[in-house]
Structures are given as C-alpha cells and as structure tokens.
Amino acid sequence: MLQKIIFSITGYLVIDLIILVHEAGHFLAARATGTDIDVISFGIGKAIYSRMSGNGMTEIRIGLLPLGGYCRISGERDLKKALKSNEWERINPGSIYHLKPISRILIYLSGSLLNLVFSFLLLLMFFMLPYLDNNQEAKIVQMNSANEASDTSFHTGDVILAINEQSVGNFFNAYEMLLENSADTSGIRAKISRGGRTIEKRITPTPNENGDMAYGITKYEDPIIGRVENFSVEYDAGLRKGDIILEANGKTISNSYDFLEAIEDLKEHDRLKLTIKRSDGAYLVEYAPRFENGKPILNFAFRNAMKTQNGMSLGNSITNAGRDAFGFVCATAQGIASVFSNIRNLKYTFSGPARASQAVGQIADVGFSVSFSSAIRAILYIASMISASLCFINLLPLPALDGGGIVVGFVEIAAGNRLLKPKTYKKINTTSQIFTILLLVIIWISDTVMTYNLKL
C-alpha cells in the first residue's frame, strides 16, 4: 500500500504539471486576445484558498483535490443573459463570445500547442543530459547445451572480441552483428577469449525452436544483484543490492541464465528459496514471487557494467526531440484508432490518472534505483509522452474537448463569422457535460479492467 501511495504521489505531480501547462496555454492565448479570465484554479473541487487578482477581475484559487487545474474564461454570464431571448445582446468586451471565431479557435488550440511544445522541450533535455550506457563485455551463455560440445559454436563463458575482423565493443554490439549475419549459413569468423586463451574460429548458426538460424546465445551476467525495487516482495524478503545468488531452489547458480532456468517451472504461490552470499556470510532468502500471465515477475535486476556517456549535441537533440514528440502524437492517434477496430484494445488505450500516475511513479522508482540522472531522464521521457498524448486527445472533435470548440469556430466562420444561437451553445455545453461523465466512466472501466486483469 505504501508503495502505491508513493508511486501515485510522484505520478500525480508529473501529470498535474502537464495539465497546468495545458491550461497555461489557454490562459496566455486569452490574455493575448484581450479576453478576461474569471477563475484560475490549481487543483479541482471546492476552493480551500481564494483571492482576487490585483485588477479584481480574476479569482485565483486552490482546489481541495490536487488534480491538475483549470482556467475558466469569461463568457458564462453573457450566455445566461442571452438564453432568455435566444439572441445575443450587448456582449461584454472581455467575453469569449465577443471574439471573432478565429480568435476563439486560437484559444482552444493553444492548450494543445503548448503541450506539444512542452513535450519537445522535455525531450530536448532528455537527449542533452548525460546518461549511463551498458558497458557489459561480450561474455556469453550458450543456451543450447548440445552446442557446448560443438567446435563451430560459442561456448558458455566465451568473450567475443571481434566478428569478421570487426572489433566488438560490448555484448549488445556483438549481438546485433550476429543477428545481421544469422542468415548466412556459412557462419562468421570470430575472435574469442576462451579459458584464458585468444582463439579464432569459424562459428556457424544452428536452427532454433522456431526453425530460424541463430547462434543461441545470451549475455553472461554474474549472479550479483544490481538493484532491487523498493517495497517489492524481494525487498521485503531481505534481498539487497550487492547480494550474490549461490543457489535457487537447490540449483547451483553461476550466472543469470542459470537463475532464469531455475525459476521457469515455478507456479503461482510456489516459494522461491535463494541462498545468497554477503560480506559477512551466507543467508537464506525465501518468498513467493509475484506472477503475471502465468510467469514470475522479477522485481530486481542483475548488475551490469555501466559507463557515463555525454548527451547529444544541441542540433542532434533538436532533431530527435522533434521526431519523438511527433511520433508520440502519431502513436496516440493509432492507439485511439485501434479501439474502433477492436473493442478489446480499450483497456490498453484509455488510462485514467490513477493508472497513469502509478506507471510514472514506478518508472521513476526504477530510475532512482540506478542513479539520480537515470530517474530524471526517465521522468522527462514519460512526461513528454503524456504531454504529447494530451495534445492530440484534446484536439479530437468531440464535446467537452478543445477540438469540439474548434469545430464550432469553423462552423461560425462558414456562416459568415456569426455566433451560433445561445440555445445551441447551451445544448453543446449540456452535451459536453454528459460526454465528460461518459468519458470518466470509460476511463474508470479501463483502469478497473487493467488493475484486476479482467477480460472484455
């Protein structure tokens, strides 16, 4: 419970900031067009603090629930007055209804535009900050035990130094090079460190369980714990960073792959018994792993060699930030479109603040377990994704969303820059309220389905 509370608080702070940025866009556009602001609220619900601005025109308040906020633009009184005769009479110069449709469209559009700019700026910082990169040597585990005796295969413990006379920097470089050459059945020329000797051999791929040609390797990691997620079952059981796993349910563990083999037959509610080594001796750690989709979930990671890399240059950061911000918008559009093709995609597409804040908090926690800079970069990235998604969603031409107001603005332009009838606006506002309730119900259903793993 404490874990979820901490994750939620972290996530809500990030989401609140993104919502406030959106509302700031509306505020700045309203001010730029000479429109009055009735209320600026930090948080929602009943005001626990309120005061008027220096000009006496705007109420600045703090809401009871710290969930985002809103900017209420002047115009409600003009609409109520006009409903009596269903005709627009003298409109307050500071009212949104006093503006031409194109200016109102700008106000509706501004929130999403600032979200997109904010997403870009977050990504710009993400790419420019230094980061930790994997520097694991290309030491491997041969997953196919039959290949251990073959003279044309890699063996467990081999360190790959070069492939086809090209030097290998780390395991992931080696893996990519092998993947590129896996279709060549004649194999590759490998320079290997094996048993203290450097040798050169021709290594050939073999069919895997899917019939594809592959080299059957994974990275060799010493069974040393690199991080343990806070508040996890492993943490509560006593597993800590730096622990060396010697045995898992009676099986001797020499590397991380041995550990994965030892737990692959575990069933839900089974106990996992680990013999671990610390500087002051050996200990027994026992717990029931958390399961998801029939598989045990590991809330810890083995230690990897890491090195600090400099961030990208300003020019490259701008290019990558623009690409990814636009990519997030496109991914959101594709996700929403997928709901119309398959209703089962609903639970993966719509996420309420509860589930979103949990995700943000968990990502931040994993980042902090690696380093402070990793946590900051993780928060920047996920926040930029949410901000870009909010940009697109609010532009959908639906009631209660900014896109609905934009559509109304274009209808009025087509009608000769004339306002719609007051009662038409009233119907739009009522529809917006109903749609908002419906949307909240859909989000609640989506969160419930994902939280309790229900089937649609």
Backbone torsions as a table, in degrees:
resi	resn	phi	psi	omega
1	MET	NA	-45.7	178.9
2	LEU	-60.1	-39.0	178.9
3	GLN	-59.4	-46.6	-178.5
4	LYS	-65.3	-36.7	179.6
5	ILE	-64.5	-45.8	-179.6
6	ILE	-64.9	-44.4	177.6
7	PHE	-59.4	-43.9	-176.8
8	SER	-65.3	-42.3	179.8
9	ILE	-61.3	-46.3	178.4
10	THR	-59.6	-47.4	-178.4
11	GLY	-65.5	-41.7	180.0
12	TYR	-63.3	-37.9	178.2
13	LEU	-60.5	-42.8	179.2
14	VAL	-66.3	-47.3	-178.5
15	ILE	-65.3	-39.0	177.1
16	ASP	-58.6	-43.6	179.8
17	LEU	-60.8	-42.0	-179.2
18	ILE	-65.4	-41.5	178.6
19	ILE	-65.5	-41.6	179.4
20	LEU	-64.7	-34.9	174.9
21	VAL	-62.1	-42.9	178.3
22	HIS	-59.8	-47.0	-179.5
23	GLU	-67.8	-31.1	176.6
24	ALA	-63.2	-33.2	176.4
25	GLY	-61.9	-45.4	176.8
26	HIS	-62.6	-42.3	-178.3
27	PHE	-61.2	-48.1	-177.3
28	LEU	-65.0	-40.0	179.4
29	ALA	-67.5	-38.3	178.6
30	ALA	-63.7	-44.1	178.8
31	ARG	-63.7	-38.9	-178.3
32	ALA	-66.3	-28.1	-179.6
33	THR	-96.6	5.7	178.4
34	GLY	77.6	20.4	-179.1
35	THR	-91.4	139.0	180.0
36	ASP	-75.9	152.4	175.7
37	ILE	-112.2	120.2	179.5
38	ASP	-76.9	-45.9	-174.8
39	VAL	-140.3	135.9	165.1
40	ILE	-117.7	117.4	-175.8
41	SER	-120.7	128.5	171.7
42	PHE	-98.3	107.3	-170.8
43	GLY	93.8	170.0	-177.6
44	ILE	-123.6	173.4	179.9
45	GLY	87.7	-167.0	-177.4
46	LYS	-60.0	137.5	-178.8
47	ALA	-71.7	128.1	174.7
48	ILE	-99.8	-11.0	174.4
49	TYR	-151.8	138.4	-178.0
50	SER	-153.9	141.1	172.9
51	ARG	-153.7	158.6	178.5
52	MET	-89.8	149.5	178.1
53	SER	-69.3	171.6	-176.8
54	GLY	-59.0	-32.8	180.0
55	ASN	-87.6	0.1	177.9
56	GLY	72.3	11.8	-176.0
57	MET	-98.9	-25.2	-171.9
58	THR	-123.7	131.0	173.8
59	GLU	-87.9	124.8	176.1
60	ILE	-106.1	120.6	-174.0
61	ARG	-134.1	160.9	171.6
62	ILE	-115.7	121.5	-177.7
63	GLY	-80.3	159.8	-178.6
64	LEU	-63.2	-39.0	-178.5
65	LEU	-101.3	120.7	-177.1
66	PRO	-79.5	60.7	-177.5
67	LEU	-117.4	86.9	178.5
68	GLY	71.1	-129.1	-178.4
69	GLY	168.2	-173.4	179.4
70	TYR	-157.7	162.1	178.7
71	CYS	-126.1	110.3	-178.2
72	ARG	-94.8	114.5	-176.6
73	ILE	-86.9	142.7	-176.2
74	SER	-61.0	142.1	178.1
75	GLY	152.9	-16.5	-176.7
76	GLU	-62.5	-40.4	-179.1
77	ARG	-67.4	-37.7	178.6
78	ASP	-63.6	-39.1	-179.6
79	LEU	-67.4	-43.4	179.9
80	LYS	-61.2	-41.1	-179.8
81	LYS	-65.7	-39.3	-177.0
82	ALA	-74.3	-22.4	-177.8
83	LEU	-64.9	-25.7	-177.1
84	LYS	-62.3	-39.9	-178.6
85	SER	-111.2	-3.2	-175.1
86	ASN	58.1	28.9	175.8
87	GLU	-135.7	143.4	177.8
88	TRP	-79.1	123.2	177.9
89	GLU	-100.8	-144.6	-179.9
90	ARG	-69.5	119.4	-175.8
91	ILE	-99.7	136.1	177.2
92	ASN	-55.8	130.4	-179.2
93	PRO	-58.0	-24.0	179.2
94	GLY	-89.9	3.7	-177.5
95	SER	-82.3	148.2	177.2
96	ILE	-64.5	-25.7	179.8
97	TYR	-78.0	-8.6	176.6
98	HIS	-82.0	-16.5	-177.2
99	LEU	-79.5	156.2	169.8
100	LYS	-70.2	153.6	-177.5
101	PRO	-53.9	-37.7	-177.9
102	ILE	-64.5	-33.7	177.9
103	SER	-71.0	-37.9	177.2
104	ARG	-66.6	-37.5	176.5
105	ILE	-60.0	-41.1	178.7
106	LEU	-60.3	-41.9	179.3
107	ILE	-64.3	-44.4	179.2
108	TYR	-64.8	-36.4	-176.2
109	LEU	-76.4	-26.8	-170.1
110	SER	-63.1	-35.2	180.0
111	GLY	-61.1	-47.2	-179.9
112	SER	-67.8	-38.3	178.8
113	LEU	-62.2	-41.3	179.3
114	LEU	-69.0	-33.0	174.8
115	ASN	-62.4	-40.2	179.2
116	LEU	-67.3	-42.2	177.5
117	VAL	-63.4	-41.5	179.2
118	PHE	-63.0	-42.2	177.0
119	SER	-59.1	-44.3	179.0
120	PHE	-61.6	-44.5	-177.9
121	LEU	-66.2	-38.9	177.1
122	LEU	-63.0	-42.1	178.6
123	LEU	-67.7	-35.3	177.8
124	LEU	-59.9	-44.7	176.8
125	MET	-65.3	-40.0	179.8
126	PHE	-56.4	-47.3	-175.9
127	PHE	-75.7	-26.5	-177.0
128	MET	-85.5	-20.3	-178.8
129	LEU	-73.9	145.8	172.8
130	PRO	-62.0	154.5	-178.0
131	TYR	-145.7	159.1	176.7
132	LEU	-88.0	129.7	-179.6
133	ASP	-117.3	148.8	179.5
134	ASN	-67.3	128.0	-180.0
135	ASN	-122.2	29.8	-178.2
136	GLN	-66.5	127.6	177.6
137	GLU	-62.6	159.3	-174.8
138	ALA	-80.6	52.6	175.5
139	LYS	-88.5	135.4	-168.3
140	ILE	-125.6	161.8	170.3
141	VAL	-115.0	130.6	174.8
142	GLN	-85.3	113.6	-174.9
143	MET	-78.1	-22.7	178.7
144	ASN	-96.5	105.4	-175.2
145	SER	-60.5	-27.8	179.7
146	ALA	-65.3	-25.6	-178.6
147	ASN	-79.3	-12.1	-179.1
148	GLU	-62.3	-28.7	-179.0
149	ALA	-92.3	-5.2	-177.1
150	SER	-82.1	141.0	179.5
151	ASP	-83.0	-8.0	-178.2
152	THR	-115.1	23.6	179.1
153	SER	-128.4	159.2	171.5
154	PHE	-71.6	149.9	176.9
155	HIS	-116.6	153.3	177.2
156	THR	-57.8	131.7	-178.4
157	GLY	97.7	-12.4	176.4
158	ASP	-62.4	142.1	171.3
159	VAL	-113.3	116.5	-178.0
160	ILE	-79.7	122.3	-178.5
161	LEU	-99.9	-36.2	-179.3
162	ALA	-154.9	150.9	176.8
163	ILE	-129.2	123.1	-177.4
164	ASN	50.0	43.8	175.9
165	GLU	69.0	11.0	174.2
166	GLN	-102.3	126.6	-178.3
167	SER	-63.6	147.2	-179.8
168	VAL	-108.3	124.7	-178.5
169	GLY	-79.4	-47.7	-179.5
170	ASN	-151.7	-178.4	-175.4
171	PHE	-59.4	-42.4	-174.8
172	PHE	-67.9	-34.4	173.7
173	ASN	-63.5	-44.6	180.0
174	ALA	-62.3	-42.6	-178.0
175	TYR	-63.0	-42.3	178.8
176	GLU	-63.6	-40.7	179.6
177	MET	-65.2	-39.5	178.2
178	LEU	-67.9	-38.3	179.7
179	LEU	-62.8	-40.2	179.4
180	GLU	-65.2	-28.1	-176.5
181	ASN	-104.1	6.3	-174.0
182	SER	-66.8	-25.4	-179.3
183	ALA	-76.3	-15.4	-179.9
184	ASP	-84.4	102.6	-175.4
185	THR	-68.6	-15.1	177.5
186	SER	-75.0	-13.7	173.9
187	GLY	88.6	-166.6	-177.4
188	ILE	-129.5	161.0	174.8
189	ARG	-95.9	117.4	-174.6
190	ALA	-115.9	138.3	171.1
191	LYS	-101.7	120.9	-168.5
192	ILE	-129.3	144.2	167.2
193	SER	-98.9	116.6	-176.8
194	ARG	-136.1	120.8	177.2
195	GLY	59.9	33.0	178.6
196	GLY	86.6	-3.1	179.2
197	ARG	-115.1	148.4	175.0
198	THR	-99.2	122.8	-178.0
199	ILE	-130.3	159.8	174.2
200	GLU	-120.1	130.9	-177.1
201	LYS	-142.8	154.3	169.7
202	ARG	-88.6	122.3	-178.7
203	ILE	-110.3	129.6	-178.4
204	THR	-113.6	145.3	178.4
205	PRO	-75.9	158.3	176.9
206	THR	-129.6	158.3	-179.5
207	PRO	-66.1	135.8	174.4
208	ASN	-91.6	-171.3	-175.4
209	GLU	-65.2	-19.8	177.4
210	ASN	-93.2	-1.2	-179.3
211	GLY	89.4	-1.9	178.8
212	ASP	-84.0	149.8	177.9
213	MET	-77.5	131.6	-177.8
214	ALA	-155.4	167.9	-178.8
215	TYR	-98.3	-4.5	170.8
216	GLY	63.9	36.4	-177.0
217	ILE	-118.7	159.3	168.0
218	THR	-140.2	169.6	-175.5
219	LYS	-74.5	146.3	177.3
220	TYR	-90.5	119.6	176.1
221	GLU	-122.6	130.0	172.8
222	ASP	-62.1	145.0	-175.3
223	PRO	-77.2	53.0	-179.9
224	ILE	-107.8	128.6	-177.4
225	ILE	-71.4	124.7	179.0
226	GLY	-92.3	-33.0	176.6
227	ARG	-159.6	152.9	175.7
228	VAL	-130.6	129.6	-179.8
229	GLU	-65.9	133.8	178.2
230	ASN	-61.0	143.3	176.0
231	PHE	68.4	6.7	179.0
232	SER	-78.1	167.6	179.0
233	VAL	-64.1	-33.3	178.4
234	GLU	-66.1	-42.0	179.5
235	TYR	-64.7	-43.8	-179.6
236	ASP	-64.7	-29.5	-179.9
237	ALA	-77.5	-13.9	177.1
238	GLY	112.7	2.6	179.4
239	LEU	-72.5	135.4	-176.1
240	ARG	-136.0	159.3	175.9
241	LYS	-57.5	133.7	-179.7
242	GLY	96.9	-14.5	177.2
243	ASP	-63.8	142.3	176.8
244	ILE	-108.1	121.8	-179.5
245	ILE	-83.5	120.6	179.6
246	LEU	-96.2	-39.4	-179.1
247	GLU	-142.6	150.5	173.8
248	ALA	-134.1	113.0	-176.1
249	ASN	49.4	44.3	175.1
250	GLY	86.2	-8.6	179.9
251	LYS	-92.0	130.9	177.9
252	THR	-67.6	133.5	-176.8
253	ILE	-111.9	119.2	177.7
254	SER	-106.4	-23.0	-178.7
255	ASN	-155.2	175.5	-176.4
256	SER	-64.8	-31.4	180.0
257	TYR	-67.8	-36.3	174.5
258	ASP	-58.0	-40.4	-179.3
259	PHE	-65.1	-44.5	180.0
260	LEU	-62.4	-37.7	176.0
261	GLU	-65.9	-35.5	-177.3
262	ALA	-68.1	-27.4	-175.6
263	ILE	-104.9	-0.9	-173.3
264	GLU	-66.8	-22.7	-180.0
265	ASP	-97.5	5.7	178.9
266	LEU	-64.9	144.2	174.7
267	LYS	-114.7	159.7	-177.9
268	GLU	-55.8	137.4	-178.7
269	HIS	79.9	-4.8	173.8
270	ASP	-66.6	149.9	177.7
271	ARG	-93.9	141.5	176.5
272	LEU	-110.1	122.2	-178.9
273	LYS	-108.0	117.9	-179.0
274	LEU	-112.6	131.9	169.1
275	THR	-97.8	118.9	-176.3
276	ILE	-119.1	156.8	179.7
277	LYS	-118.3	134.1	173.0
278	ARG	-126.0	177.3	-177.0
279	SER	-62.2	-26.1	-176.9
280	ASP	-103.8	14.3	175.5
281	GLY	134.1	-171.6	-178.9
282	ALA	-102.3	146.3	-178.3
283	TYR	-137.0	159.7	174.6
284	LEU	-106.7	126.9	175.5
285	VAL	-117.5	125.5	-177.2
286	GLU	-131.4	135.3	179.2
287	TYR	-162.9	166.5	175.2
288	ALA	-101.1	112.0	-178.1
289	PRO	-62.2	152.7	173.4
290	ARG	-77.5	139.9	-178.4
291	PHE	-114.0	149.9	175.4
292	GLU	-146.4	124.3	-177.6
293	ASN	54.9	38.0	175.8
294	GLY	80.2	3.6	-178.2
295	LYS	-119.6	142.2	177.4
296	PRO	-69.4	139.8	179.0
297	ILE	-101.2	128.6	178.2
298	LEU	-96.3	119.8	178.0
299	ASN	-98.6	35.2	174.9
300	PHE	-150.3	166.6	179.6
301	ALA	-136.6	149.7	177.0
302	PHE	-78.9	156.1	-174.5
303	ARG	-72.2	136.5	175.8
304	ASN	-122.5	149.9	173.2
305	ALA	-73.4	130.2	-177.5
306	MET	-126.3	153.7	173.5
307	LYS	-139.2	150.5	-179.0
308	THR	-84.0	128.7	177.6
309	GLN	-111.3	145.1	175.6
310	ASN	-70.9	149.6	176.3
311	GLY	-68.2	172.8	-179.5
312	MET	-72.2	161.9	173.6
313	SER	-67.6	164.7	-179.0
314	LEU	-59.6	-43.9	-178.9
315	GLY	-61.7	-48.2	179.4
316	ASN	-66.9	-34.5	179.2
317	SER	-66.0	-41.1	178.2
318	ILE	-61.8	-44.3	179.7
319	THR	-61.7	-47.7	-177.5
320	ASN	-70.8	-35.6	179.1
321	ALA	-66.0	-43.4	177.3
322	GLY	-62.6	-41.9	179.2
323	ARG	-62.9	-46.9	-176.1
324	ASP	-72.1	-37.5	178.4
325	ALA	-61.6	-45.1	177.2
326	PHE	-65.8	-37.6	178.6
327	GLY	-63.1	-37.5	177.3
328	PHE	-63.7	-40.8	178.5
329	VAL	-62.1	-45.3	-180.0
330	CYS	-64.4	-40.1	179.7
331	ALA	-64.3	-37.4	177.0
332	THR	-63.8	-43.6	178.8
333	ALA	-61.7	-42.2	179.1
334	GLN	-65.7	-39.0	179.4
335	GLY	-63.9	-43.1	178.9
336	ILE	-66.8	-39.6	178.3
337	ALA	-62.9	-32.5	-178.2
338	SER	-66.6	-25.5	179.1
339	VAL	-64.3	-36.2	-178.2
340	PHE	-72.5	-23.7	178.4
341	SER	-88.5	-24.9	-179.6
342	ASN	-155.2	111.0	-176.6
343	ILE	-61.6	-22.3	179.0
344	ARG	-64.8	-20.5	178.3
345	ASN	-74.4	-5.9	-177.3
346	LEU	-56.4	-45.7	-174.3
347	LYS	-68.9	-21.6	178.2
348	TYR	-89.7	-19.8	-173.7
349	THR	-93.1	-46.9	-176.6
350	PHE	-96.1	127.6	178.4
351	SER	-133.8	130.8	178.3
352	GLY	-83.6	175.9	-178.5
353	PRO	-61.6	-30.5	-179.1
354	ALA	-64.1	-51.7	-178.1
355	ARG	-70.9	-37.8	179.7
356	ALA	-64.4	-42.1	-179.3
357	SER	-67.3	-36.0	176.2
358	GLN	-61.0	-44.8	-179.3
359	ALA	-62.4	-44.9	179.3
360	VAL	-61.7	-44.9	-179.6
361	GLY	-62.8	-41.2	179.5
362	GLN	-65.4	-42.3	179.4
363	ILE	-63.2	-42.2	178.6
364	ALA	-63.5	-40.0	-179.1
365	ASP	-64.2	-43.1	177.3
366	VAL	-62.1	-41.5	178.6
367	GLY	-61.6	-44.4	-180.0
368	PHE	-64.5	-29.7	178.8
369	SER	-69.2	-19.0	176.8
370	VAL	-92.6	-57.3	177.7
371	SER	-169.0	163.7	179.2
372	PHE	-63.5	-42.4	-179.5
373	SER	-64.4	-35.8	178.1
374	SER	-64.6	-38.3	178.5
375	ALA	-65.6	-44.3	-179.7
376	ILE	-62.2	-44.0	-179.8
377	ARG	-66.0	-37.5	178.8
378	ALA	-64.7	-43.2	179.5
379	ILE	-65.6	-42.9	178.5
380	LEU	-57.8	-43.2	-175.4
381	TYR	-69.0	-47.9	-177.6
382	ILE	-69.4	-34.4	177.6
383	ALA	-66.6	-38.6	178.1
384	SER	-64.7	-36.4	178.3
385	MET	-65.1	-45.6	-179.7
386	ILE	-65.2	-41.5	-179.1
387	SER	-63.3	-42.9	178.6
388	ALA	-66.0	-37.2	178.3
389	SER	-65.6	-41.9	178.1
390	LEU	-62.9	-35.2	176.8
391	CYS	-56.7	-49.5	-176.8
392	PHE	-71.1	-46.5	-174.9
393	ILE	-59.1	-40.5	-178.5
394	ASN	-70.9	-14.8	178.7
395	LEU	-92.1	-1.4	177.1
396	LEU	-63.4	137.0	-176.1
397	PRO	-76.8	64.0	-176.8
398	LEU	-126.0	152.6	175.6
399	PRO	-57.6	148.7	178.9
400	ALA	78.2	-12.9	177.0
401	LEU	-104.8	159.0	-179.5
402	ASP	-59.6	-32.2	179.3
403	GLY	-60.1	-32.7	177.2
404	GLY	-64.5	-41.9	177.6
405	GLY	-65.7	-34.7	178.1
406	ILE	-65.7	-41.5	178.0
407	VAL	-61.2	-45.0	178.3
408	VAL	-58.8	-41.7	179.2
409	GLY	-60.0	-42.8	179.2
410	PHE	-69.0	-34.9	175.6
411	VAL	-61.2	-42.4	-179.9
412	GLU	-68.0	-36.0	175.6
413	ILE	-62.4	-43.0	179.3
414	ALA	-64.9	-25.7	-179.8
415	ALA	-90.5	14.5	177.4
416	GLY	88.0	35.3	179.2
417	ASN	59.7	34.7	178.4
418	ARG	-105.7	137.0	177.1
419	LEU	-64.1	145.4	170.9
420	LEU	-66.6	161.7	178.3
421	LYS	-61.3	144.5	-179.8
422	PRO	-53.4	-40.7	-179.1
423	LYS	-67.8	-28.6	175.0
424	THR	-66.0	-42.8	176.1
425	TYR	-61.9	-38.8	179.0
426	LYS	-62.3	-41.9	178.2
427	LYS	-64.1	-39.1	178.8
428	ILE	-63.8	-43.3	179.8
429	ASN	-64.5	-40.5	178.2
430	THR	-64.5	-43.6	177.7
431	THR	-61.2	-38.3	179.1
432	SER	-61.9	-41.7	179.6
433	GLN	-64.4	-42.4	178.7
434	ILE	-64.8	-42.8	-179.3
435	PHE	-64.2	-38.7	178.8
436	THR	-60.5	-44.2	178.2
437	ILE	-62.5	-43.0	179.3
438	LEU	-62.2	-42.4	-179.9
439	LEU	-63.8	-39.6	178.0
440	LEU	-64.6	-37.0	177.6
441	VAL	-64.9	-44.2	179.3
442	ILE	-60.8	-44.3	179.5
443	ILE	-64.1	-40.5	178.3
444	TRP	-62.3	-43.2	178.2
445	ILE	-62.1	-44.6	-179.9
446	SER	-60.1	-46.7	179.2
447	ASP	-63.2	-40.5	179.6
448	THR	-64.6	-43.1	-179.2
449	VAL	-61.7	-44.9	-177.9
450	MET	-72.7	-38.2	-177.8
451	THR	-64.7	-41.9	-176.0
452	TYR	-103.8	10.2	175.7
453	ASN	55.1	43.1	179.6
454	LEU	-81.7	163.2	-179.6
455	LYS	-109.6	134.1	177.2
456	LEU	-87.3	NA	NA
